[in-house]
Amino acid sequence: MPSFDAIVIGGGTNGLACAARLQKSGRKVLVLESGAEPGGAALGHEFAPGYRAPGLAHIVNMIDARVEREMDLGRHGLAYASLNMPSTAVATDGDHLVLEGGAGERVTGLSEAEQRAWGELRTQLLTFAGVLAPFKAMTPPRIAAGVGNEYMKLGKLGFSIRGMGRDNFREFLRMLLINVYDVLNDELTDPRLKGLLAHDAVLGTWLGPRSPNSLIHLLNRLSGQVAGRRAAIALPKGGMGSVAVAMARSAEALGVTVRSGAQVSQIVMDGDRAVGVVLADGEEIRAGTVVSAIGPKATFLGLVGPRHLDTGFVNRVRHMKARGGAAKLHLALRGAPDFRGADLGTRLVLAPSETAVELSFNAVKYGKVPERPVMEVVLPSVHEDGHAPSGHHVLSAVVQFAPHAPQTNLDAARAEMLGRSLAVLEDHAPGIGDLVEHAEILMPYDIETRYGMAGGNWHHGELSVEQMLFLRPFPGMAQYATPINGLWVAGAGCHPGGGISGAAGWNAAERIIREVRG
Protein backbone atom coordinates (compact mmCIF):
# COMPACT_ATOMS: atom_id res chain seq x y z
CA MET A 1 0.00 0.00 0.00
CA PRO A 2 1.56 3.37 -1.03
CA SER A 3 2.04 5.98 1.67
CA PHE A 4 0.76 9.55 1.43
CA ASP A 5 1.69 12.84 3.02
CA ALA A 6 -1.87 14.14 2.87
CA ILE A 7 -5.36 12.72 2.48
CA VAL A 8 -8.14 14.95 1.13
CA ILE A 9 -11.69 13.83 1.94
CA GLY A 10 -14.08 14.84 -0.83
CA GLY A 11 -13.42 15.08 -4.55
CA GLY A 12 -15.48 18.17 -5.32
CA THR A 13 -13.95 21.31 -6.76
CA ASN A 14 -12.52 22.45 -3.41
CA GLY A 15 -11.05 19.05 -2.61
CA LEU A 16 -9.43 18.77 -6.03
CA ALA A 17 -8.05 22.32 -5.87
CA CYS A 18 -6.61 21.68 -2.41
CA ALA A 19 -5.03 18.39 -3.51
CA ALA A 20 -3.48 19.93 -6.62
CA ARG A 21 -1.90 22.79 -4.67
CA LEU A 22 -0.53 20.44 -2.01
CA GLN A 23 0.89 18.13 -4.68
CA LYS A 24 2.57 21.08 -6.40
CA SER A 25 4.33 21.82 -3.09
CA GLY A 26 6.04 18.42 -3.21
CA ARG A 27 3.65 16.39 -1.11
CA LYS A 28 2.15 13.05 -2.09
CA VAL A 29 -1.63 13.45 -1.97
CA LEU A 30 -4.61 11.09 -2.02
CA VAL A 31 -8.17 12.27 -2.75
CA LEU A 32 -11.02 10.08 -1.51
CA GLU A 33 -14.36 10.64 -3.24
CA SER A 34 -17.45 8.72 -2.14
CA GLY A 35 -19.20 9.03 -5.50
CA ALA A 36 -18.62 7.04 -8.66
CA GLU A 37 -16.48 9.89 -10.03
CA PRO A 38 -15.03 13.13 -8.66
CA GLY A 39 -17.04 16.31 -8.90
CA GLY A 40 -19.53 16.26 -6.06
CA ALA A 41 -22.59 18.43 -6.59
CA ALA A 42 -21.15 19.76 -9.87
CA LEU A 43 -21.77 16.43 -11.59
CA GLY A 44 -24.75 15.98 -13.87
CA HIS A 45 -27.04 12.97 -13.91
CA GLU A 46 -29.62 11.34 -16.15
CA PHE A 47 -33.00 12.21 -14.64
CA ALA A 48 -35.05 10.66 -17.46
CA PRO A 49 -34.02 8.31 -20.30
CA GLY A 50 -31.88 10.38 -22.67
CA TYR A 51 -32.06 13.58 -20.60
CA ARG A 52 -29.12 14.81 -18.52
CA ALA A 53 -29.42 17.41 -15.78
CA PRO A 54 -26.38 19.67 -15.23
CA GLY A 55 -26.01 19.14 -11.47
CA LEU A 56 -26.90 21.47 -8.60
CA ALA A 57 -25.11 24.39 -10.22
CA HIS A 58 -25.88 25.08 -13.86
CA ILE A 59 -23.63 28.05 -14.58
CA VAL A 60 -20.09 29.13 -13.67
CA ASN A 61 -19.56 32.70 -12.49
CA MET A 62 -16.77 32.77 -9.92
CA ILE A 63 -14.11 30.18 -10.65
CA ASP A 64 -10.92 31.07 -8.83
CA ALA A 65 -8.33 32.60 -11.16
CA ARG A 66 -5.45 30.77 -9.41
CA VAL A 67 -7.21 27.45 -9.91
CA GLU A 68 -7.80 28.20 -13.60
CA ARG A 69 -4.21 29.25 -14.16
CA GLU A 70 -2.19 26.91 -11.93
CA MET A 71 -4.23 23.82 -12.79
CA ASP A 72 -4.22 24.80 -16.49
CA LEU A 73 -7.84 23.74 -16.82
CA GLY A 74 -8.08 24.69 -20.49
CA ARG A 75 -5.31 22.24 -21.37
CA HIS A 76 -7.16 19.55 -19.46
CA GLY A 77 -10.37 19.99 -21.40
CA LEU A 78 -12.33 22.86 -19.89
CA ALA A 79 -14.02 24.95 -22.57
CA TYR A 80 -17.20 26.99 -22.63
CA ALA A 81 -20.32 26.60 -24.74
CA SER A 82 -21.23 30.15 -23.75
CA LEU A 83 -19.00 32.78 -22.17
CA ASN A 84 -20.46 36.08 -20.98
CA MET A 85 -23.96 34.63 -21.27
CA PRO A 86 -26.55 37.44 -21.32
CA SER A 87 -29.32 37.56 -18.73
CA THR A 88 -32.96 38.16 -19.59
CA ALA A 89 -35.49 39.49 -17.08
CA VAL A 90 -38.48 37.66 -18.53
CA ALA A 91 -41.79 39.54 -18.43
CA THR A 92 -45.20 37.89 -18.76
CA ASP A 93 -46.23 40.54 -21.32
CA GLY A 94 -43.17 39.88 -23.51
CA ASP A 95 -41.52 43.23 -22.67
CA HIS A 96 -38.24 41.65 -21.61
CA LEU A 97 -35.06 43.25 -20.33
CA VAL A 98 -31.73 41.90 -21.61
CA LEU A 99 -28.42 42.48 -19.82
CA GLU A 100 -25.25 41.77 -21.80
CA GLY A 101 -21.55 41.90 -20.94
CA GLY A 102 -20.10 41.70 -17.46
CA ALA A 103 -22.71 42.66 -14.85
CA GLY A 104 -25.09 44.15 -17.39
CA GLU A 105 -22.65 46.43 -19.18
CA ARG A 106 -25.27 46.86 -21.92
CA VAL A 107 -29.01 46.72 -21.25
CA THR A 108 -31.77 46.52 -23.85
CA GLY A 109 -35.26 47.64 -22.86
CA LEU A 110 -34.61 50.41 -20.33
CA SER A 111 -35.61 54.05 -20.58
CA GLU A 112 -32.79 56.56 -21.07
CA ALA A 113 -33.16 57.83 -17.51
CA GLU A 114 -33.04 54.30 -16.10
CA GLN A 115 -30.02 53.50 -18.28
CA ARG A 116 -28.15 56.40 -16.68
CA ALA A 117 -29.22 55.45 -13.18
CA TRP A 118 -28.19 51.83 -13.73
CA GLY A 119 -24.85 52.88 -15.22
CA GLU A 120 -24.02 54.90 -12.11
CA LEU A 121 -25.13 52.18 -9.71
CA ARG A 122 -23.32 49.48 -11.70
CA THR A 123 -20.05 51.44 -11.59
CA GLN A 124 -20.34 51.84 -7.85
CA LEU A 125 -21.21 48.20 -7.24
CA LEU A 126 -18.31 46.97 -9.37
CA THR A 127 -15.93 49.33 -7.55
CA PHE A 128 -16.96 47.93 -4.18
CA ALA A 129 -16.92 44.35 -5.48
CA GLY A 130 -13.38 44.95 -6.73
CA VAL A 131 -12.27 45.90 -3.23
CA LEU A 132 -13.65 42.66 -1.80
CA ALA A 133 -12.39 40.36 -4.57
CA PRO A 134 -8.75 39.95 -3.38
CA PHE A 135 -9.89 38.84 0.06
CA LYS A 136 -11.59 35.78 -1.36
CA ALA A 137 -8.11 34.53 -2.24
CA MET A 138 -6.53 34.83 1.19
CA THR A 139 -6.75 33.27 4.62
CA PRO A 140 -8.98 35.44 6.82
CA PRO A 141 -7.10 37.33 9.54
CA ARG A 142 -7.04 36.05 13.12
CA ILE A 143 -8.50 39.01 14.96
CA ALA A 144 -7.62 37.71 18.44
CA ALA A 145 -4.12 36.63 17.52
CA GLY A 146 -2.46 39.99 17.97
CA VAL A 147 0.09 38.99 15.33
CA GLY A 148 1.48 41.69 13.09
CA ASN A 149 0.89 40.00 9.76
CA GLU A 150 -2.74 39.32 10.72
CA TYR A 151 -3.33 43.00 11.34
CA MET A 152 -1.58 43.74 8.05
CA LYS A 153 -4.35 41.87 6.23
CA LEU A 154 -6.93 44.14 7.83
CA GLY A 155 -4.73 47.10 7.02
CA LYS A 156 -4.65 46.17 3.35
CA LEU A 157 -8.43 46.06 3.29
CA GLY A 158 -8.59 49.41 5.01
CA PHE A 159 -6.15 51.02 2.57
CA SER A 160 -8.06 49.58 -0.39
CA ILE A 161 -11.30 51.05 0.89
CA ARG A 162 -9.82 54.42 1.80
CA GLY A 163 -8.22 54.54 -1.63
CA MET A 164 -11.69 54.92 -3.12
CA GLY A 165 -12.00 58.40 -1.66
CA ARG A 166 -13.93 59.70 1.33
CA ASP A 167 -17.39 59.66 -0.25
CA ASN A 168 -17.03 56.17 -1.68
CA PHE A 169 -15.54 54.99 1.61
CA ARG A 170 -18.61 56.14 3.52
CA GLU A 171 -20.94 54.68 0.93
CA PHE A 172 -19.08 51.36 0.99
CA LEU A 173 -19.49 51.06 4.76
CA ARG A 174 -23.16 51.96 4.46
CA MET A 175 -23.74 49.36 1.77
CA LEU A 176 -22.13 46.59 3.81
CA LEU A 177 -24.82 47.07 6.43
CA ILE A 178 -27.83 47.87 4.27
CA ASN A 179 -30.25 45.59 2.45
CA VAL A 180 -30.37 45.32 -1.32
CA TYR A 181 -34.09 46.17 -1.43
CA ASP A 182 -33.51 49.71 -0.15
CA VAL A 183 -30.54 50.34 -2.44
CA LEU A 184 -32.49 49.26 -5.50
CA ASN A 185 -35.47 51.43 -4.60
CA ASP A 186 -33.24 54.41 -3.85
CA GLU A 187 -31.47 54.22 -7.22
CA LEU A 188 -33.77 52.51 -9.75
CA THR A 189 -37.41 52.52 -10.85
CA ASP A 190 -37.80 49.64 -13.34
CA PRO A 191 -39.30 46.62 -11.52
CA ARG A 192 -37.80 44.16 -14.03
CA LEU A 193 -34.25 45.32 -13.34
CA LYS A 194 -34.85 45.53 -9.60
CA GLY A 195 -36.35 42.04 -9.61
CA LEU A 196 -33.36 40.55 -11.43
CA LEU A 197 -30.82 42.24 -9.16
CA ALA A 198 -32.73 41.35 -5.99
CA HIS A 199 -32.95 37.74 -7.19
CA ASP A 200 -29.22 37.58 -7.88
CA ALA A 201 -28.37 39.12 -4.50
CA VAL A 202 -30.14 36.40 -2.52
CA LEU A 203 -29.66 33.40 -4.83
CA GLY A 204 -28.56 30.41 -2.75
CA THR A 205 -28.90 32.27 0.57
CA TRP A 206 -31.33 32.25 3.48
CA LEU A 207 -32.03 35.95 3.04
CA GLY A 208 -34.69 38.07 1.40
CA PRO A 209 -33.94 41.37 -0.34
CA ARG A 210 -35.05 43.23 2.81
CA SER A 211 -32.80 41.17 5.10
CA PRO A 212 -29.91 43.12 6.67
CA ASN A 213 -26.59 42.74 4.84
CA SER A 214 -28.21 41.24 1.73
CA LEU A 215 -26.37 43.70 -0.52
CA ILE A 216 -22.99 42.16 0.31
CA HIS A 217 -24.06 39.00 -1.49
CA LEU A 218 -24.62 40.94 -4.69
CA LEU A 219 -21.12 42.39 -4.31
CA ASN A 220 -19.78 38.88 -3.76
CA ARG A 221 -21.42 37.73 -6.99
CA LEU A 222 -20.04 40.69 -8.92
CA SER A 223 -16.53 40.02 -7.60
CA GLY A 224 -16.35 36.73 -9.52
CA GLN A 225 -14.65 36.00 -12.82
CA VAL A 226 -14.47 33.35 -15.53
CA ALA A 227 -11.55 33.05 -17.96
CA GLY A 228 -10.38 36.55 -17.09
CA ARG A 229 -13.80 38.10 -17.68
CA ARG A 230 -15.07 39.93 -14.65
CA ALA A 231 -18.64 39.24 -13.47
CA ALA A 232 -19.15 36.87 -16.41
CA ILE A 233 -21.68 34.05 -16.57
CA ALA A 234 -20.50 30.93 -18.41
CA LEU A 235 -21.82 27.54 -19.46
CA PRO A 236 -19.14 24.83 -19.71
CA LYS A 237 -19.09 22.56 -22.75
CA GLY A 238 -20.23 19.08 -21.83
CA GLY A 239 -22.11 20.28 -18.77
CA MET A 240 -21.07 21.46 -15.34
CA GLY A 241 -19.28 18.21 -14.60
CA SER A 242 -16.65 19.11 -17.17
CA VAL A 243 -15.16 21.60 -14.69
CA ALA A 244 -14.57 18.81 -12.18
CA VAL A 245 -13.36 16.46 -14.92
CA ALA A 246 -10.72 19.01 -15.98
CA MET A 247 -9.70 19.55 -12.36
CA ALA A 248 -9.39 15.82 -11.72
CA ARG A 249 -7.30 15.35 -14.87
CA SER A 250 -5.05 18.22 -13.85
CA ALA A 251 -4.63 16.88 -10.32
CA GLU A 252 -3.79 13.41 -11.59
CA ALA A 253 -1.33 14.85 -14.11
CA LEU A 254 0.43 16.52 -11.18
CA GLY A 255 0.66 13.16 -9.42
CA VAL A 256 -2.40 13.24 -7.15
CA THR A 257 -4.05 9.85 -6.60
CA VAL A 258 -7.84 10.16 -6.97
CA ARG A 259 -9.95 7.26 -5.70
CA SER A 260 -13.68 7.23 -6.43
CA GLY A 261 -16.18 5.03 -4.65
CA ALA A 262 -14.14 5.53 -1.47
CA GLN A 263 -16.53 6.47 1.33
CA VAL A 264 -14.72 7.71 4.44
CA SER A 265 -16.50 6.51 7.57
CA GLN A 266 -14.11 7.74 10.25
CA ILE A 267 -11.10 9.95 10.84
CA VAL A 268 -8.50 7.97 12.79
CA MET A 269 -7.29 9.63 15.98
CA ASP A 270 -4.09 9.01 17.92
CA GLY A 271 -4.57 10.96 21.11
CA ASP A 272 -5.38 14.52 20.06
CA ARG A 273 -4.06 14.09 16.51
CA ALA A 274 -5.68 12.97 13.25
CA VAL A 275 -3.48 10.33 11.61
CA GLY A 276 -5.61 8.89 8.83
CA VAL A 277 -9.02 7.63 7.79
CA VAL A 278 -11.07 4.44 7.74
CA LEU A 279 -13.19 3.67 4.67
CA ALA A 280 -16.66 2.15 4.74
CA ASP A 281 -15.20 -1.23 3.74
CA GLY A 282 -12.82 -1.17 6.72
CA GLU A 283 -9.65 -0.14 4.87
CA GLU A 284 -7.42 2.14 6.92
CA ILE A 285 -5.15 4.72 5.28
CA ARG A 286 -2.64 6.81 7.22
CA ALA A 287 -1.16 10.23 6.50
CA GLY A 288 0.43 13.05 8.46
CA THR A 289 -2.11 15.57 7.20
CA VAL A 290 -5.85 14.99 6.82
CA VAL A 291 -7.95 17.58 5.00
CA SER A 292 -11.74 17.49 4.97
CA ALA A 293 -13.34 19.18 1.97
CA ILE A 294 -16.85 18.20 3.04
CA GLY A 295 -19.08 20.18 5.41
CA PRO A 296 -18.07 21.14 8.97
CA LYS A 297 -21.06 19.35 10.50
CA ALA A 298 -20.36 16.11 8.62
CA THR A 299 -16.65 16.36 9.47
CA PHE A 300 -16.84 16.95 13.21
CA LEU A 301 -20.14 15.39 14.22
CA GLY A 302 -19.75 12.45 11.86
CA LEU A 303 -16.18 11.55 10.93
CA VAL A 304 -14.43 12.78 14.09
CA GLY A 305 -17.21 12.35 16.63
CA PRO A 306 -18.09 14.54 19.64
CA ARG A 307 -16.03 12.40 22.04
CA HIS A 308 -12.82 13.84 20.57
CA LEU A 309 -13.98 17.45 20.90
CA ASP A 310 -14.75 19.73 23.82
CA THR A 311 -18.39 20.50 24.57
CA GLY A 312 -18.18 24.16 23.60
CA PHE A 313 -16.79 23.34 20.18
CA VAL A 314 -19.42 20.65 19.57
CA ASN A 315 -22.14 23.16 20.41
CA ARG A 316 -20.71 25.66 17.92
CA VAL A 317 -20.73 23.03 15.20
CA ARG A 318 -24.28 21.96 16.00
CA HIS A 319 -25.52 25.54 16.03
CA MET A 320 -23.85 26.56 12.78
CA LYS A 321 -26.69 27.87 10.62
CA ALA A 322 -27.17 25.79 7.48
CA ARG A 323 -30.66 26.37 6.11
CA GLY A 324 -31.00 25.74 2.41
CA GLY A 325 -33.56 27.91 0.65
CA ALA A 326 -33.37 26.80 -2.98
CA ALA A 327 -34.91 23.91 -4.88
CA LYS A 328 -33.48 22.49 -8.12
CA LEU A 329 -35.93 21.77 -10.95
CA HIS A 330 -35.22 19.70 -14.07
CA LEU A 331 -37.68 19.33 -16.93
CA ALA A 332 -37.43 16.96 -19.89
CA LEU A 333 -39.15 18.78 -22.76
CA ARG A 334 -40.25 17.27 -26.08
CA GLY A 335 -39.71 20.60 -27.82
CA ALA A 336 -38.41 24.13 -27.34
CA PRO A 337 -40.49 26.32 -25.01
CA ASP A 338 -41.42 29.87 -25.97
CA PHE A 339 -40.76 32.39 -23.22
CA ARG A 340 -42.74 35.00 -25.15
CA GLY A 341 -39.93 35.52 -27.63
CA ALA A 342 -37.02 35.61 -25.16
CA ASP A 343 -33.68 34.22 -26.37
CA LEU A 344 -33.43 30.68 -24.99
CA GLY A 345 -29.64 30.90 -25.08
CA THR A 346 -29.62 33.48 -22.30
CA ARG A 347 -29.97 33.04 -18.56
CA LEU A 348 -33.68 33.54 -17.96
CA VAL A 349 -34.64 35.18 -14.66
CA LEU A 350 -38.29 34.98 -13.62
CA ALA A 351 -38.51 37.61 -10.87
CA PRO A 352 -40.99 40.35 -11.81
CA SER A 353 -39.95 42.74 -9.04
CA GLU A 354 -37.90 43.07 -5.89
CA THR A 355 -41.12 42.74 -3.90
CA ALA A 356 -41.91 39.43 -5.60
CA VAL A 357 -38.54 38.08 -4.44
CA GLU A 358 -39.24 39.23 -0.88
CA LEU A 359 -42.70 37.66 -0.86
CA SER A 360 -41.22 34.36 -2.00
CA PHE A 361 -38.80 34.44 0.94
CA ASN A 362 -41.50 35.38 3.45
CA ALA A 363 -43.27 32.07 2.93
CA VAL A 364 -40.30 29.81 3.66
CA LYS A 365 -39.53 31.57 6.93
CA TYR A 366 -42.65 29.83 8.21
CA GLY A 367 -42.06 26.50 6.49
CA LYS A 368 -44.47 27.21 3.64
CA VAL A 369 -44.11 26.85 -0.13
CA PRO A 370 -44.33 30.30 -1.78
CA GLU A 371 -47.34 31.06 -3.96
CA ARG A 372 -45.15 32.54 -6.69
CA PRO A 373 -41.54 31.33 -6.46
CA VAL A 374 -38.88 33.18 -8.43
CA MET A 375 -36.31 31.31 -10.45
CA GLU A 376 -33.21 31.26 -12.65
CA VAL A 377 -33.64 29.14 -15.80
CA VAL A 378 -31.00 27.74 -18.17
CA LEU A 379 -31.51 25.46 -21.18
CA PRO A 380 -28.11 23.80 -21.77
CA SER A 381 -29.52 21.80 -24.70
CA VAL A 382 -29.89 25.04 -26.67
CA HIS A 383 -26.11 25.47 -26.65
CA GLU A 384 -24.93 21.95 -27.50
CA ASP A 385 -26.07 18.41 -28.18
CA GLY A 386 -25.83 15.60 -25.68
CA HIS A 387 -28.21 16.88 -23.01
CA ALA A 388 -31.43 15.60 -24.62
CA PRO A 389 -32.62 13.60 -27.65
CA SER A 390 -32.59 15.46 -30.97
CA GLY A 391 -35.24 18.17 -31.05
CA HIS A 392 -35.87 17.85 -27.33
CA HIS A 393 -34.57 20.03 -24.49
CA VAL A 394 -33.54 20.06 -20.85
CA LEU A 395 -34.67 22.95 -18.67
CA SER A 396 -32.70 23.51 -15.47
CA ALA A 397 -34.00 25.97 -12.87
CA VAL A 398 -32.90 27.12 -9.43
CA VAL A 399 -36.17 27.92 -7.69
CA GLN A 400 -36.28 30.32 -4.77
CA PHE A 401 -37.41 29.94 -2.15
CA ALA A 402 -38.08 26.41 -0.93
CA PRO A 403 -38.61 25.37 2.71
CA HIS A 404 -35.92 23.14 4.17
CA ALA A 405 -38.27 22.18 7.03
CA PRO A 406 -41.82 22.38 5.62
CA GLN A 407 -44.93 22.51 7.80
CA THR A 408 -46.48 19.68 5.78
CA ASN A 409 -44.90 16.28 5.14
CA LEU A 410 -41.95 16.19 2.78
CA ASP A 411 -43.74 14.55 -0.16
CA ALA A 412 -46.63 17.02 0.00
CA ALA A 413 -44.27 20.02 0.10
CA ARG A 414 -42.30 18.64 -2.85
CA ALA A 415 -45.46 18.15 -4.92
CA GLU A 416 -46.72 21.62 -4.01
CA MET A 417 -43.38 23.19 -4.94
CA LEU A 418 -43.38 21.44 -8.31
CA GLY A 419 -46.94 22.49 -9.06
CA ARG A 420 -46.34 26.14 -8.22
CA SER A 421 -43.05 26.22 -10.12
CA LEU A 422 -44.76 24.82 -13.22
CA ALA A 423 -47.52 27.41 -12.87
CA VAL A 424 -44.97 30.25 -12.84
CA LEU A 425 -43.25 28.75 -15.88
CA GLU A 426 -46.59 28.46 -17.68
CA ASP A 427 -47.27 32.17 -17.12
CA HIS A 428 -43.93 33.08 -18.69
CA ALA A 429 -43.85 30.37 -21.37
CA PRO A 430 -47.45 29.47 -22.33
CA GLY A 431 -47.80 25.84 -23.35
CA ILE A 432 -44.64 24.63 -21.63
CA GLY A 433 -46.69 22.25 -19.52
CA ASP A 434 -47.72 20.34 -22.64
CA LEU A 435 -44.03 19.81 -23.50
CA VAL A 436 -43.06 18.22 -20.18
CA GLU A 437 -42.23 14.52 -20.48
CA HIS A 438 -40.65 14.22 -17.06
CA ALA A 439 -40.03 16.52 -14.09
CA GLU A 440 -37.62 16.24 -11.18
CA ILE A 441 -37.52 18.68 -8.31
CA LEU A 442 -35.00 18.48 -5.47
CA MET A 443 -36.04 20.24 -2.28
CA PRO A 444 -33.38 21.34 0.25
CA TYR A 445 -33.97 18.14 2.24
CA ASP A 446 -33.49 16.09 -0.95
CA ILE A 447 -30.25 17.97 -1.65
CA GLU A 448 -29.06 17.18 1.89
CA THR A 449 -29.78 13.48 1.39
CA ARG A 450 -28.29 13.20 -2.09
CA TYR A 451 -25.21 15.39 -1.70
CA GLY A 452 -24.58 15.38 2.06
CA MET A 453 -25.00 19.15 2.39
CA ALA A 454 -26.29 20.11 5.83
CA GLY A 455 -29.75 21.62 5.53
CA GLY A 456 -29.48 21.43 1.76
CA ASN A 457 -27.36 24.58 1.88
CA TRP A 458 -25.03 24.98 -1.13
CA HIS A 459 -22.30 26.48 1.04
CA HIS A 460 -22.36 23.78 3.78
CA GLY A 461 -23.39 26.65 6.07
CA GLU A 462 -25.18 29.93 5.49
CA LEU A 463 -23.24 32.88 4.12
CA SER A 464 -24.67 35.24 6.71
CA VAL A 465 -22.71 38.18 8.05
CA GLU A 466 -21.93 36.29 11.29
CA GLN A 467 -20.60 33.34 9.26
CA MET A 468 -18.32 35.16 6.81
CA LEU A 469 -14.63 36.09 6.59
CA PHE A 470 -12.90 35.59 9.98
CA LEU A 471 -16.15 34.24 11.43
CA ARG A 472 -16.49 31.38 8.92
CA PRO A 473 -17.39 28.70 9.69
CA PHE A 474 -17.35 30.09 13.24
CA PRO A 475 -15.01 32.14 15.45
CA GLY A 476 -11.75 30.43 16.26
CA MET A 477 -11.71 28.18 13.21
CA ALA A 478 -11.66 30.56 10.26
CA GLN A 479 -8.12 29.89 9.04
CA TYR A 480 -8.75 26.28 7.86
CA ALA A 481 -7.09 24.81 10.97
CA THR A 482 -9.13 22.84 13.51
CA PRO A 483 -8.78 22.06 17.23
CA ILE A 484 -7.43 18.65 16.21
CA ASN A 485 -3.75 18.51 15.29
CA GLY A 486 -3.21 17.27 11.76
CA LEU A 487 -6.81 17.94 10.66
CA TRP A 488 -7.70 20.80 8.33
CA VAL A 489 -10.89 21.89 6.58
CA ALA A 490 -11.13 23.06 2.98
CA GLY A 491 -14.76 22.89 1.85
CA ALA A 492 -17.50 25.35 1.02
CA GLY A 493 -18.18 25.78 4.74
CA CYS A 494 -14.90 27.71 4.93
CA HIS A 495 -14.06 31.18 3.61
CA PRO A 496 -15.04 32.33 0.99
CA GLY A 497 -17.93 29.85 0.61
CA GLY A 498 -19.17 27.60 -2.15
CA GLY A 499 -19.95 27.81 -5.83
CA ILE A 500 -17.91 26.25 -8.63
CA SER A 501 -14.77 28.05 -7.52
CA GLY A 502 -12.09 26.01 -5.74
CA ALA A 503 -11.05 29.09 -3.75
CA ALA A 504 -11.60 27.59 -0.29
CA GLY A 505 -9.60 24.49 -1.21
CA TRP A 506 -6.72 26.50 -2.68
CA ASN A 507 -6.66 28.87 0.31
CA ALA A 508 -6.58 25.94 2.74
CA ALA A 509 -3.69 24.34 0.89
CA GLU A 510 -1.70 27.59 1.01
CA ARG A 511 -2.19 27.74 4.78
CA ILE A 512 -1.17 24.09 5.21
CA ILE A 513 1.96 24.64 3.13
CA ARG A 514 2.94 27.58 5.33
CA GLU A 515 2.27 25.80 8.61
CA VAL A 516 3.15 22.13 7.99
CA ARG A 517 6.55 20.91 6.88
CA GLY A 518 6.18 18.71 3.80
Buried (B, 14 or more C-beta within 10 A) or exposed (E): EEEBBBBBBBBBBBBBBBBBBBBBBEBBBBBBBBBEBBBBBBBBBEBBEBBBBBBBBBBBBBBBBBBBEBBBBEEBBBBBBBBBBBBBBBBBEEEBBBBBBBBBBEBEBBEEEBBEBBBEBBEBBBBBBBBBBEBBBBBBBBBEEEEEEBBEBEEBBEEBBEEBEEEBBEBBEEBBEBBBBBBBBEBBEBBBBBBBBBBBBBBBBBBBBBBEBBBBBBBBBBBBBBBEBBBBBBBBBBBBBBBBBBBBBBBBBBBBBBBBEBEBBBBBBEEEEBBBBBBEEEEEBBBBBBBBBBBBBBBBBBBBEBEBBEEEBBEBBEEBBBBBBBBBBBBBBBEBBBBBEBEBBBBBBBBBBBBBBBBBBBBBEEEBBBEBBBBBBBBBBBBBEEBBBEEBBBBBBBBBBBBBBBEBEEEEBBBBBBEBBBEBBBBBBBEBBEBBBBBBBBBBBBBBEBBBBBBBBBBBBBBBBEBBBBBBBBEBBBBBBBBBEBBBBBBBBBBBBBBBBBBBBBBBBBBBBEEBEE
